[in-house]
Amino acid sequence: MATVNDILTFVESLAPNYMKMNWDNVGLLCGRKAQPVRKILVALDPFRSAIDEAIGLGADLIVTHHPLIFGEEIKAVNEDTETGRCLLTLMEHGIAAINAHTNLDVAPGGINDVLARTLGLENIQVVSPDGTDTMGRPYGLLRSGEVQEQPLADFLATVKEKLGCEGLRYCDGGRPVRKVAVGGGSCGGAYPEAAIHGCDTLVTADVKYNQFRSAYELGVNLIDAGHFHTENPTMPVLAEKLRSAFPEVEVIFSENHTDCMRFY
């Protein structure tokens, strides 16, 4: 029977720890490595909705992109913080938690390769590779690719449809869309790098006002499609990879976890 450590080893083979940013927190953040795993829930975030779903399903493990413990110094696991409450709930129900965060962002076949494919980009390349993996494949944060030249409005409609966004924020750099860079999550500051590599458009999320303005002045179409919607397409892909690697384990992609942000 598969164990938590077996699943961890597999996830780290897809997104090795050496690829993560030095400030990040990845791996097994809660649970015992020797625990048997019969059922896994896969979700973008380890938030309350996903944890409650895992409990209801009788899952032994939750695998997410974002880490449960992130950007904070944990001095106690108690009910005083939401992180503490989530950790207590997982431990009380015997559910382990694994995540792959920035290592999955940059890994071949990870967040940004899936995002590029979801948007229909062709001739996908790694922009400014950080290195190569053990198979000689380049890895890095951004991806670039090509689409048939089209007005920005047409490409915006494609992004909204393919990612299931409720809405988009964008600036029109004054150019048609032909070569596109993508960076799931918070890559708004990457528009100069995208421009240097000949991209007329960048699709990302969490874009700041000054980034929109600077991209506009640079002539780059900058599209904010939302953090959730630019990263979540990878999670069913990860779930399918887990099913293939562990056919004896039931792997379920979360139906309850959605983006909490809404447009009025």
C-alpha positions in Angstrom: 0.0 0.0 0.0 1.2 3.5 -0.9 2.3 5.7 2.0 2.6 9.5 2.5 6.3 9.2 1.8 5.6 7.4 -1.5 3.3 10.2 -2.6 5.8 12.8 -1.4 8.7 11.2 -3.4 6.5 11.2 -6.5 5.5 14.8 -6.2 9.1 15.8 -5.6 10.0 13.9 -8.8 7.6 16.2 -10.7 8.7 19.3 -8.9 12.1 18.8 -7.2 12.8 20.8 -4.1 15.9 22.3 -5.6 13.7 24.3 -8.0 11.9 26.2 -5.2 12.5 29.8 -4.3 14.7 30.1 -1.2 11.9 31.8 0.8 9.3 29.1 0.0 7.9 26.3 2.2 7.2 23.0 0.3 7.0 19.3 1.0 5.3 17.4 3.8 4.0 20.1 6.2 1.7 18.0 8.3 1.5 14.2 9.0 3.6 11.1 9.3 5.5 9.7 6.3 4.7 6.1 7.1 0.9 6.6 7.1 -0.9 4.5 4.5 -2.8 6.4 1.8 -6.0 5.1 0.3 -7.6 8.4 -0.8 -6.1 11.8 -1.8 -7.8 15.1 -2.3 -6.0 17.5 -4.7 -6.8 21.2 -4.5 -5.0 24.5 -5.2 -5.2 25.7 -1.6 -5.2 23.9 1.8 -8.0 26.2 3.1 -10.9 25.3 5.2 -13.2 24.4 2.3 -10.7 21.9 1.0 -10.0 20.5 4.5 -13.7 20.0 5.2 -14.1 18.3 1.8 -11.1 16.0 2.6 -12.7 15.0 5.9 -16.1 14.3 4.3 -14.4 12.1 1.7 -12.4 10.2 4.2 -9.1 11.3 2.6 -5.8 10.4 4.2 -3.8 13.1 2.4 -4.4 16.5 0.8 -2.0 17.6 -2.0 -2.0 21.3 -2.8 0.0 23.9 -4.6 -0.1 26.6 -1.9 1.4 25.7 1.5 -0.6 25.7 4.7 2.3 27.2 6.6 3.6 30.2 4.7 5.1 33.6 5.4 4.7 33.3 9.2 6.6 32.1 12.2 4.6 29.3 13.8 5.2 29.3 17.6 2.1 27.4 18.6 -0.5 25.1 17.0 -3.7 26.2 18.7 -7.1 27.8 17.9 -5.8 31.3 18.0 -5.0 31.5 14.3 -6.6 30.1 11.2 -3.4 28.2 10.3 -3.4 26.6 13.8 -7.0 25.7 13.5 -6.4 24.1 10.1 -3.4 22.1 11.4 -5.3 20.9 14.4 -8.2 19.8 12.2 -5.9 17.9 9.9 -4.1 16.2 12.7 -7.3 15.3 14.6 -8.6 13.6 11.5 -5.3 11.9 10.6 -4.9 13.8 7.3 -1.4 14.6 6.0 -0.7 17.7 3.9 1.8 17.9 1.0 2.4 20.9 -1.2 4.5 21.9 -4.2 4.6 25.6 -4.6 7.3 27.6 -6.5 9.0 24.3 -7.4 5.8 23.4 -9.3 5.6 27.0 -10.8 9.0 26.5 -12.6 9.1 22.7 -13.2 8.7 21.3 -16.7 5.0 20.3 -17.0 4.1 22.5 -14.0 1.9 25.5 -13.4 3.1 27.6 -16.3 3.4 24.9 -18.9 -0.2 23.9 -18.2 -1.3 27.6 -18.3 0.4 28.1 -21.7 -1.3 24.9 -23.1 -4.6 25.9 -21.6 -4.5 29.2 -23.5 -3.6 27.4 -26.7 -0.1 28.7 -27.1 2.2 27.0 -29.6 6.0 26.7 -29.7 6.1 27.0 -25.9 9.5 27.9 -24.5 11.0 28.6 -21.0 11.8 32.3 -20.7 15.2 32.9 -19.0 15.8 29.3 -17.8 17.1 28.9 -14.2 18.8 25.7 -15.1 18.1 22.1 -16.4 16.6 19.2 -14.6 18.1 15.6 -14.4 16.6 14.9 -17.9 18.2 18.0 -19.4 15.0 20.0 -19.7 15.1 23.7 -19.0 13.1 25.1 -16.1 12.2 28.6 -15.0 9.3 30.8 -14.1 7.8 32.3 -17.3 6.7 30.5 -20.5 6.3 32.1 -23.9 4.4 30.9 -26.9 2.6 32.0 -30.0 -0.9 32.4 -31.2 -2.4 33.4 -34.5 -2.1 37.2 -34.7 -5.4 38.7 -33.3 -6.8 41.8 -31.7 -6.4 42.1 -28.0 -10.2 41.9 -27.5 -10.3 38.4 -29.2 -7.5 37.1 -27.0 -9.1 38.5 -23.9 -12.2 36.6 -24.7 -10.1 33.4 -25.1 -8.4 33.9 -21.7 -11.7 34.5 -20.0 -13.3 31.4 -21.6 -10.4 29.0 -21.2 -9.7 29.9 -17.6 -13.3 30.3 -16.5 -12.7 33.8 -15.1 -15.5 36.0 -13.9 -13.6 39.0 -15.2 -10.2 40.3 -16.3 -8.2 43.4 -15.5 -5.9 44.5 -18.3 -4.1 47.3 -20.0 -4.0 47.7 -23.8 -0.4 48.2 -24.9 -1.5 49.2 -28.4 -0.4 46.0 -30.1 -2.1 42.9 -31.5 -1.5 39.7 -29.8 1.0 37.3 -31.4 3.7 36.3 -28.9 2.5 35.7 -25.3 4.2 35.2 -22.0 2.5 33.6 -19.1 3.2 33.5 -15.4 0.6 32.0 -13.1 0.1 33.7 -9.8 2.0 36.9 -9.0 4.2 37.7 -12.0 3.0 41.2 -12.8 6.6 42.6 -12.4 7.8 40.3 -15.2 6.5 42.5 -18.1 10.0 44.0 -18.9 11.4 40.5 -19.2 8.5 39.5 -21.4 9.1 42.5 -23.6 12.9 41.8 -23.8 12.0 38.3 -25.1 9.8 39.7 -27.9 6.4 39.2 -26.2 3.6 41.7 -26.8 1.4 40.2 -24.1 1.8 38.9 -20.6 -0.9 36.9 -18.8 -0.5 36.7 -15.0 -2.3 37.8 -11.8 -2.1 40.1 -8.8 -0.9 43.0 -10.9 -0.3 46.3 -9.2 -1.4 49.7 -10.5 2.1 50.9 -11.3 2.9 47.7 -13.1 -0.2 48.2 -15.4 1.0 51.8 -16.0 4.6 50.9 -16.8 3.5 48.0 -19.1 1.2 50.4 -20.9 4.1 52.9 -21.4 6.3 50.0 -22.6 3.6 48.8 -25.1 2.9 45.5 -23.5 -0.6 44.1 -23.2 -0.8 43.1 -19.5 -3.6 40.8 -18.4 -4.6 40.0 -14.8 -6.7 36.8 -15.0 -6.6 36.1 -11.2 -4.3 34.1 -9.0 -6.8 31.2 -8.6 -7.7 31.0 -12.3 -4.1 31.1 -13.6 -2.9 28.3 -11.3 -5.9 26.0 -10.8 -5.8 24.4 -14.3 -2.7 22.5 -13.2 -4.4 20.8 -10.3 -6.5 18.3 -12.3 -3.4 17.5 -14.3 -1.5 16.8 -11.1 -4.5 14.6 -9.9 -4.3 12.6 -13.1 -0.6 12.1 -12.8 -1.1 10.8 -9.2 -3.8 8.4 -10.5 -1.5 7.0 -13.1 1.4 6.5 -10.6 -0.8 5.1 -7.9 -3.7 3.2 -9.4 -4.6 1.6 -6.1 -5.2 5.0 -4.5 -8.4 7.0 -5.1 -7.4 10.5 -6.2 -10.1 13.2 -6.2 -9.9 16.7 -7.5 -11.7 19.2 -5.3 -15.2 20.2 -6.2 -15.7 22.6 -3.3 -12.6 24.8 -3.5 -13.2 27.9 -5.6 -11.9 31.5 -5.9 -13.2 33.6 -3.0 -12.9 36.8 -5.0 -15.9 38.1 -6.9 -16.8 40.9 -9.3 -19.7 43.1 -8.4 
